Amino acid sequence: MSSRGIETREKLVETALRLFRDEGFAATTMRKIANEAEVSLGNAYYYFASKDELVHELYLVIQRDHRALALPLLREGGSLTENLRIVLHTGLDVMGPYHGFGSTFLHVALPTTSQSSPFSAESTDARSMAVDLMREALAASKQRMPSSLETQLPTLLWLSYLGVTLHWVTDSSPGQARTRSLVDGLVPIIAKALTLARLPVARGLVGDVAALMTKVVSPEGSTEP
């Protein structure tokens, strides 16, 4: 793609995300996106066949912004509780402006055939960024992890974060305060569970979790990071 083509594509994405955020998904048409971006409608459709494809771009943008915000804040040698809290709260910070769009995003992304699904092949890059951010948080933390879970743990944490995101989408409390409280309560539980998982008595359970995660992230599945 030429530099002009890249510039046009980025302008369409930036315009679409602004309109999704400010006016809502339903009120934002491809024609309106093209007009606001000062691009012909035909040219807009050349880069994006539908609004759904632009929703996929939102997923990518959020992952990039999340990494950019969270990575400088991670504390080398800090506790896992502290670093995981940073990752989850900065994720909520980045998603915050799009809360009104959250239910629409779920409607578009939940079908297994949607390229905007976090589990789709098309979302591989965004998913890899999200899982790698969890890996960075683990690496920065002083807490030792069960060796049998080292490979799968970043993905497991990412899946937990998806659960937090689902709660955030449905959270009508001011500033999504309930989701913030969920994060603050969940993170210490995860850290304690990982500490307990290193004990001999938990080896069987940890092995079962590791085996399950191997199936979840297998090449035959759709969550390969």
N, C-alpha and C positions, 0 to 999 in steps of 0.2 A: 504494500500500500504506500502511495506517495505521501510526502510530508503534508501536502494539502488535504489528502484524504484522511489522514490521521487527525488533523486539526478539525476537519468537519465532523468526523465521528465523535471526537471528544466534546465538541460544542453541542452536538445533539444529546449526548449523555448528560452533560451538565445541565442543559435546559430541561430535559425530561425529569431529572431528579428534583430540580427546583420546583417544577410544576406539580409533580407527585406530592411533594412535601407541603407546598403552599395551597394547592387547589384540590388535591385529591386525585386518586387514580381515575375514577369514573369521569370526572370533568375534564380530564386531560386527554385530548385526541391527538392522533399522529399529525393532523393538520395544524393544530395549535402548537405542537412541539416544533414543527417545521417553520411555522411563521415566526415564533419567538426566536428561533435559532437563525433566522434569515437564510433558510435553505429551502429549496423547492420540495414539494411533497414527494415527487418522484425520487429525488435524491435522498430524502429521509428514508424512504422504503428500500432504497438500494443498500443502505447500511443496516437497517433494522426492519425485519418483515412485519413486526407487530410491537405493541406496547409490552407484551410479555417478554420479549427479548431485552427490552430496556430494564425490566424488573431484574433480570439476570445480571445486568450491569450494576444495578444497585447493590446486589449481593457482593460483587467484586469490590466495589468502592468501599463498602463498609469494612470488609476484611483488610483492605490496604490501610484505611484510616485507623482501624483498631490497632493494627501492628505498630503504626507510626506513633500512636499515642501511648501504648502500653510499654513497649520495649525500653524506652529511656527511664521508665519509672521502676522497673524491676530492681530489686535489691540483691546484689551478689552476696551470697552467704546469709540472706534473710530467711525467715521461716516460710514454709510452703503456704501456711495460712495467709501471711502477709502478701506474698507474691501472687497467689491465686486470687485473693481478694482484689488486687490491683487489676488483674486481667479481666475479671468479671465486671467490675465496676466501670472500667474504661470502655468495655464493650457496650454497656448500657448508656454510657455518655455519648458514644458515637451513634448509637441507634436512636437516641432521644428525639431528635428533630423529626424522625419518621414514624413516631408512634401512631399517629392518626392513619398512617398508611399500612400499619402492621397487619391488620386483618385481611386486607386486600393481598398483601404479599403472601400470606398463608394460603389464601384461596388459589393464587397462581402457582405457588411452589409445592403444595402438598401432593397433587397428582404425581404418581410415579413416572409418568411420561413427560413431565415438565422439565425443561432444561434448567429452570430456576431452582429445582429441588436441591437441597444441600447434599443429597446422595447421588445426584445424576453424574454421568460422565462429563457433561459440559461444565459442571461445577468443580471439577478436579482441582483447578488452580486455586480457587477461593477456599476450598476445603483444606488443601495442603497448607495454605497460609494460616488458617485457623488452628489446625492441629500442630503446626510448627510453633505457633505462639505458645501453646500449652507446653510443648517440649522445652522451649526457652525458659518458661517459668519454673519448670521442674529442675532444669540444669542450674538455674541461678540459686535455687533453694538449698539449704544445708541438710534438709531432711533426706535420709536414705530411703530408697524405694525397694520393694521386693524385687529381686532380680528376675523372677519369672514374669513380672508385669512391666518391665522396663520398656519393651517394644510397644505394647498395646496401651500403656497408661495415657499417653497424650491423646489418643483417640477416645479413650474412655472419658477423660476430662472434657473433651470437646462435646461428646454426646450429652454429658451432664449440663454443659453450657447451653446446648440446644433446648433442654428442658427448661432452663431458666428463661431463655428467650421466649418460649411458648407461654410461660407465665406472664412475662412482660407484655406480650401482645394483648392479653386479656385483662391486664391490670388497669382498672379505672381510677385507682387512688391518685391523689395529687402528686405529680412528678414520679408516678409509679413507685411510691414509697414502699409498698408491700414487697415489690420485687427486690428493692434494695435490702430490706430486712431479710428476705429469703437468702440472698447472697451472704449476708453477714452471719446468718445462722448455719448455712450449708457448708461454707468453706472450712470451719474448724472441724466439722463432722468428717469431711473428706480426709483432712490431715490426720485426724485420730484413727480413722479406719485404715489408712495406709501404715500408720505406726503399728497397729494391732496385726496387720497382715504380715508383718515380718516375724511374728512369733511362731514357733513350731506348731502350735495347736491350730493355726490358721492355714497351714500349707495346703491342705486338701481343698479348702474353699478358694484360696488364691489360684490353685491349679485349675479349678473349674472355671473361674472367671477368665483366666488366661486362655483356656481352650475356647470359651464362648467368644471372646474378642477376636481370636484367630479366625473363627468362622465369619464374624461380622465384617472383618476387613479383608477377607479373602478376595483374590482376583475375580472369583465368580460373582461376588457381591458388588454393590455399587458404592461402597464407602472406602475404597482403596485411596489413602491420602496421596 
